[in-house]
């Protein structure tokens, strides 16, 4: 699995919108500033995320972007796969793959399958609501008294 800059920025964008879920729409300039993403690149990412059903946009003076679903309904793996493609470490694990003549004797395939299961078990079981809880826990840990 390889996560591109676009994939990383898409994850950060969804997380920022998740943190502000239920608030008014977030402007592209606020998103770009908080996530340190170039605005022009963020425009492309938001169009893709909108096409994928992850975000929606609102026009007008108080317009901006919102999550299309509750953060608990969006899994990290869904965003990664939508932006960067399959999470399988090698092509032979993809459904209907027929490019390898040695596929059924291959001693590496079980290894790649274990790696793929491990990746999927992680990214497919973490929602953006889970990530928000982790952020809140970190903020609470920083607040201490002397």
URRASUL-V850679 format. One record per pair of residues at least 6 apart in sequence whose ideal C-beta (glycine too) atoms are under 8 Angstrom apart, sorted by the first residue. I is the first residue (numbers start at 0). J is the second residue. D is the distance in whole Angstrom. If there is no record, write none. Layout:
# URRASUL-V850679
i=I j=J d=D
i=I j=J d=D
This chain:
# URRASUL-V850679
i=0 j=79 d=7
i=0 j=83 d=8
i=0 j=86 d=4
i=0 j=87 d=8
i=0 j=88 d=6
i=0 j=118 d=5
i=1 j=83 d=7
i=2 j=10 d=8
i=2 j=79 d=6
i=2 j=83 d=6
i=3 j=82 d=7
i=3 j=83 d=5
i=4 j=40 d=8
i=5 j=40 d=8
i=5 j=43 d=8
i=5 j=44 d=6
i=5 j=47 d=8
i=5 j=82 d=6
i=5 j=83 d=7
i=6 j=78 d=8
i=6 j=79 d=6
i=6 j=82 d=4
i=6 j=83 d=4
i=8 j=34 d=7
i=8 j=36 d=5
i=8 j=40 d=7
i=8 j=41 d=7
i=8 j=44 d=5
i=9 j=44 d=5
i=9 j=47 d=7
i=9 j=48 d=6
i=9 j=78 d=6
i=9 j=81 d=8
i=9 j=82 d=5
i=10 j=75 d=7
i=10 j=78 d=6
i=10 j=79 d=7
i=11 j=34 d=4
i=11 j=36 d=7
i=12 j=30 d=6
i=12 j=34 d=6
i=12 j=36 d=7
i=12 j=41 d=7
i=12 j=44 d=6
i=12 j=45 d=7
i=12 j=48 d=7
i=12 j=54 d=8
i=13 j=48 d=7
i=13 j=53 d=6
i=13 j=54 d=8
i=13 j=66 d=7
i=13 j=73 d=6
i=13 j=78 d=6
i=13 j=127 d=6
i=14 j=127 d=6
i=14 j=130 d=6
i=14 j=131 d=8
i=15 j=25 d=7
i=15 j=30 d=6
i=15 j=33 d=6
i=15 j=34 d=6
i=16 j=25 d=6
i=16 j=30 d=8
i=16 j=54 d=6
i=16 j=64 d=6
i=16 j=65 d=7
i=16 j=66 d=5
i=17 j=66 d=6
i=17 j=70 d=4
i=17 j=73 d=7
i=17 j=127 d=4
i=17 j=128 d=7
i=17 j=130 d=7
i=17 j=131 d=6
i=18 j=131 d=6
i=18 j=134 d=7
i=19 j=25 d=5
i=20 j=65 d=8
i=20 j=66 d=5
i=20 j=69 d=7
i=20 j=70 d=5
i=23 j=61 d=6
i=23 j=63 d=7
i=24 j=56 d=8
i=24 j=57 d=5
i=24 j=61 d=7
i=24 j=62 d=6
i=24 j=63 d=3
i=24 j=64 d=6
i=24 j=65 d=5
i=25 j=63 d=5
i=25 j=64 d=5
i=25 j=65 d=7
i=26 j=62 d=8
i=26 j=63 d=4
i=26 j=64 d=8
i=27 j=38 d=6
i=27 j=41 d=6
i=27 j=42 d=7
i=27 j=45 d=7
i=27 j=63 d=7
i=27 j=64 d=7
i=28 j=38 d=7
i=29 j=63 d=8
i=30 j=36 d=7
i=30 j=41 d=6
i=30 j=45 d=8
i=30 j=64 d=7
i=31 j=37 d=7
i=31 j=38 d=5
i=31 j=41 d=5
i=34 j=41 d=8
i=36 j=44 d=7
i=44 j=82 d=8
i=45 j=54 d=6
i=45 j=56 d=7
i=45 j=64 d=6
i=47 j=81 d=8
i=47 j=82 d=7
i=48 j=54 d=5
i=48 j=78 d=8
i=48 j=81 d=8
i=48 j=82 d=8
i=49 j=55 d=7
i=49 j=56 d=6
i=49 j=67 d=8
i=51 j=78 d=8
i=51 j=81 d=5
i=51 j=82 d=8
i=52 j=67 d=6
i=52 j=68 d=8
i=53 j=66 d=7
i=53 j=67 d=6
i=53 j=68 d=7
i=53 j=73 d=6
i=53 j=77 d=8
i=53 j=78 d=7
i=53 j=81 d=7
i=54 j=64 d=5
i=54 j=65 d=7
i=54 j=66 d=6
i=54 j=67 d=6
i=55 j=64 d=7
i=55 j=65 d=6
i=55 j=66 d=8
i=55 j=67 d=5
i=56 j=62 d=7
i=56 j=63 d=7
i=56 j=64 d=5
i=56 j=65 d=8
i=57 j=63 d=6
i=57 j=64 d=8
i=57 j=65 d=7
i=66 j=73 d=7
i=66 j=127 d=8
i=69 j=128 d=7
i=70 j=126 d=6
i=70 j=127 d=4
i=70 j=128 d=4
i=70 j=130 d=8
i=70 j=131 d=6
i=71 j=126 d=5
i=71 j=127 d=8
i=71 j=128 d=4
i=72 j=126 d=7
i=73 j=126 d=6
i=73 j=127 d=5
i=74 j=122 d=7
i=74 j=123 d=6
i=74 j=124 d=7
i=74 j=125 d=7
i=74 j=126 d=6
i=74 j=127 d=8
i=75 j=122 d=5
i=75 j=123 d=8
i=75 j=125 d=5
i=75 j=126 d=8
i=75 j=127 d=7
i=75 j=130 d=8
i=76 j=86 d=7
i=76 j=119 d=7
i=76 j=122 d=4
i=76 j=123 d=4
i=76 j=125 d=8
i=79 j=86 d=6
i=79 j=122 d=6
i=80 j=86 d=6
i=85 j=93 d=6
i=86 j=115 d=7
i=86 j=118 d=5
i=86 j=119 d=6
i=86 j=122 d=7
i=87 j=93 d=6
i=87 j=111 d=7
i=87 j=115 d=5
i=88 j=111 d=5
i=88 j=114 d=5
i=88 j=115 d=6
i=88 j=118 d=8
i=89 j=107 d=8
i=89 j=111 d=5
i=90 j=96 d=6
i=90 j=98 d=6
i=91 j=98 d=7
i=91 j=99 d=5
i=91 j=102 d=6
i=91 j=105 d=7
i=91 j=108 d=6
i=91 j=111 d=7
i=92 j=108 d=8
i=92 j=111 d=6
i=92 j=112 d=6
i=92 j=115 d=5
i=96 j=102 d=7
i=99 j=105 d=7
i=102 j=108 d=7
